[in-house]
């Protein structure tokens, strides 16, 4: 049995999310949760929230599911829309700042 959760428009760049994903991909649920709690990055907090939502989706389908009985099957990160801002620089010019967003999808399965 599988469950999926998606977090959209996360205010973090996809490349920063990709730094944390290899740490937990393919791991059991309780091991992945411990890794995410010990990793001190904003990305780990966002992935942990999405993983908890995904586990709640699985619990709606099969109420007897435990966190140790699941495995993270896949985690996908895609780019979201980019917010464009300007910052003034010398001689009356302006530089563009790109504030990137990301979409995160977590897929788990019961083992």
C-alpha positions as CSV (number, residue, x, y, z in Angstrom):
1,X,0.0,0.0,0.0
2,X,1.3,3.4,-0.9
3,X,0.6,7.0,0.1
4,X,1.7,10.3,-1.2
5,X,2.0,13.9,0.0
6,X,2.9,17.0,-1.8
7,X,4.1,20.3,-0.4
8,X,4.0,23.2,-2.9
9,X,5.5,26.6,-3.1
10,X,8.1,26.0,-0.4
11,X,10.3,29.1,0.1
12,X,13.6,27.2,-0.4
13,X,15.5,26.5,-3.5
14,X,15.3,23.0,-5.0
15,X,19.1,22.6,-4.8
16,X,19.0,23.1,-1.0
17,X,16.3,20.5,-0.7
18,X,18.3,18.0,-2.7
19,X,21.1,18.2,-0.2
20,X,19.0,16.4,2.4
21,X,17.1,13.9,0.2
22,X,19.9,11.3,-0.3
23,X,20.2,11.0,3.5
24,X,16.7,9.4,3.8
25,X,15.8,8.0,0.4
26,X,15.0,4.3,0.7
27,X,15.2,4.3,4.5
28,X,12.6,3.0,7.0
29,X,10.2,5.6,8.4
30,X,11.5,5.7,12.0
31,X,15.2,5.9,10.8
32,X,14.3,8.7,8.4
33,X,12.5,10.6,11.1
34,X,15.5,10.4,13.4
35,X,17.9,11.5,10.6
36,X,15.6,14.5,9.8
37,X,15.4,15.5,13.4
38,X,19.1,15.5,13.9
39,X,19.9,17.3,10.6
40,X,20.0,21.0,11.3
41,X,18.8,22.4,8.0
42,X,15.6,24.2,7.0
43,X,15.1,21.6,4.3
44,X,15.0,18.7,6.9
45,X,12.2,20.5,8.7
46,X,10.2,20.9,5.5
47,X,10.8,17.3,4.5
48,X,9.8,16.1,8.0
49,X,6.5,18.0,7.8
50,X,5.7,16.5,4.4
51,X,6.7,13.0,5.5
52,X,4.4,13.3,8.6
53,X,1.6,14.4,6.2
54,X,2.3,11.4,4.0
55,X,2.2,9.0,7.0
56,X,-1.1,10.5,8.0
57,X,-2.5,9.8,4.5
58,X,-1.4,6.2,4.9
59,X,-3.0,6.0,8.3
60,X,-6.3,7.1,6.8
61,X,-6.2,4.1,4.4
62,X,-4.9,1.5,6.9
63,X,-5.3,2.5,10.5
64,X,-2.9,-0.1,11.9
65,X,0.2,1.3,10.2
66,X,3.3,2.0,12.3
67,X,6.1,4.3,11.4
68,X,8.6,1.4,11.6
69,X,6.6,-0.5,9.0
70,X,7.0,2.0,6.2
71,X,9.7,2.7,3.7
72,X,10.4,5.9,1.8
73,X,9.9,4.8,-1.8
74,X,10.6,8.1,-3.6
75,X,11.1,11.8,-3.0
76,X,10.8,14.2,-5.8
77,X,11.8,17.8,-5.9
78,X,10.7,20.2,-8.7
79,X,11.1,23.9,-9.2
80,X,8.3,26.1,-8.4
81,X,7.7,29.7,-9.6
82,X,10.5,32.1,-9.1
83,X,9.9,35.5,-7.4
84,X,11.9,38.2,-9.0
85,X,13.1,41.1,-6.9
86,X,15.4,44.0,-7.5
87,X,18.1,45.6,-5.4
88,X,19.5,49.0,-6.1
89,X,23.2,49.3,-6.8
90,X,25.5,52.1,-7.7
91,X,25.0,54.6,-10.6
92,X,21.2,54.3,-10.5
93,X,21.1,50.7,-11.7
94,X,19.4,47.7,-10.2
95,X,20.3,44.0,-10.0
96,X,17.8,41.2,-10.0
97,X,17.4,38.8,-7.1
98,X,15.8,35.4,-7.8
99,X,13.9,34.0,-4.9
100,X,13.3,30.4,-5.8
101,X,10.6,28.1,-4.6
102,X,10.2,24.3,-4.8
103,X,7.6,21.6,-4.9
104,X,8.2,18.5,-2.8
105,X,6.5,15.1,-3.3
106,X,7.1,12.2,-0.9
107,X,5.9,8.7,-1.7
108,X,6.0,6.0,1.0
109,X,5.0,2.3,0.9
110,X,4.1,-0.2,3.6
111,X,6.5,-3.1,3.9
